Amino acid sequence: MRRHRSSEEASVIRLVGMLGRERNLEINKSDDKAILLRTLVDAVSHVPQNEILVHGTRVEAMFSYVASALGHCEAIKQEDAGELYCAKSDIAVPDFRVLTSGGEEFFVEVKNCHKVGTKYRYRMTHEYLTKLRNYADMFDRKLKIAIYWSRHSLWTLVPLGALVSDGRHCSISMEQCMKRNEMKVLGDSMVGTVPPITLTVITDPSQPRRVGSDGRPAFTISNIRLTCGGREVRDPFECKLAWFLFLYGDWNSGDPEVDVKDGELAQIYFEATKDRVEGQQFTVLGFLSRMISLQFNELTAEEGEIVRLSPSTDPGELGILIPADFKGKDVRLWRFTMSPNYE
């Protein structure tokens, strides 16, 4: 659950205080207040044009939502917010401080990579990473780098030591990140189930449902039926799980099919399916972190355009918390937890 450290008014006052200090303005003077207001308006109006800042800020928010929704975080706090008073000058503040349910505490610096190709190397300067490490060392905590590979909607979390230095820069590829991925500490896993998942919308025969000359029927829904691997899903939790997998799993989905009888729309079928490996009962649908990221994108972007930096919903409302011992009666679930390989 999101916890606000202060009221909206207090946050605005802190911002006004920072701007006033930087511009040597007095908050009780009319002219200075007008300057502060114009500064805020100008800053807001220029936000959409600063694409790098917008994408970076949204991906940072996405990480906090993903980490919270996966269910293994005791707390996650934005570390680089607010004032910092420090005797050292050669430091940079990481994005987040994370405390897992297993008692592990560390800092996370979040990055967004929009390049294609698993061998592309994401680079950061050695100087910048040294400053981040200096900050982490002050608090005797480890530093990890979270990279969102946006073209694949995939998250990786690696220790600082996984990056390779060439003197001036440190870099790592997506392929290397996947090998050393530590997202399991946040509760991430790869999941699979028996395909297909079908959603059948059944219309009410007592209400108008005739298909018009334009091919668009008006109808009233009488029932909705979910199946997974041919089994009807009735349990409330399994229905929620099936719906989540239906929406955000890695499927090969086609167009819906309609059942029209005597000119009336009886049912609409939506099917999410995927080929299985021969001899394998289930199919893998991807990482839970990827599915939560797709849900986050759905809530913050419309037709590829960012409309908000984070959802208005609570992080706990994203994803679905699956009990550790859950196997499923009708939604049979397979989970694969990947451990990092440092060889």
Secondary structure, 3 states (H helix, E strand, C coil): CCCCCCCHHHHHHHHHHHHHHHHCCCCCCHHHHHHHHHHHHHHHHHHHHCHHHHHHHHHHHHHHHHHHHHCCEEEEEECCCCCCCCCCCCCCCCCEEEEECCCCEEEEEEEEECCCCCCCEEEEEHHHHHHHHHHHHHCCCEEEEEEEECCCCEEEEEEHHHCEECCCEEEEEHHHHHHCCCHHHHCCCEEEECCCEEEEEEECCCCCCECCCCCCCCCCEEEEEEEECCEECCCHHHHHHHHHHHHHCCCCCCCCEEEEECCEEEEEEEEECCCCCCCCCCEEEEEHHHHHHHHHHHHHEECCEECCCCCCCCHHHCCCCCCCCCCCCCCCEEEECCCCCCC
